[in-house]
Amino acid sequence: MSQRKRADHHEEGTEVPYERLDLDTLHRMIEEFVTRDGADWGEAGCTLADKIQQVMQQLRNKKVVIVFDHTSQTANLVVCRQGTSRSHS
């Protein structure tokens, strides 16, 4: 896997295929991501479980990727740029 800018947030690091993560770890990562801002998804017309499923679908559709940042030693979900190729060349 190459290191390059991959997302709108200009994070650099290594893309981690979501399929390689333990399902429970992935679920907790997504849950932390969607609850960061303290949003009450019930007010938005969906449940936390609905929102987690939406993010899972975005991962499957490659609209969102997981990037491990080597500097901060953290992983984050980031939105892919429109038209950005994610080939591993």
QUIVENRA-V438374 format. One record per helix or strand. SS is the DSSP state (~ for helix, > for strand). FROM is the first residue (numbers start at 1). TO is the last residue. If there is no record, write none. Layout:
ss | from | to
SS | FROM | TO
SS | FROM | TO
//
This chain:
ss | from | to
> | 3 | 5
> | 7 | 7
> | 12 | 16
~ | 18 | 20
~ | 23 | 35
~ | 48 | 60
> | 64 | 69
> | 74 | 80
//
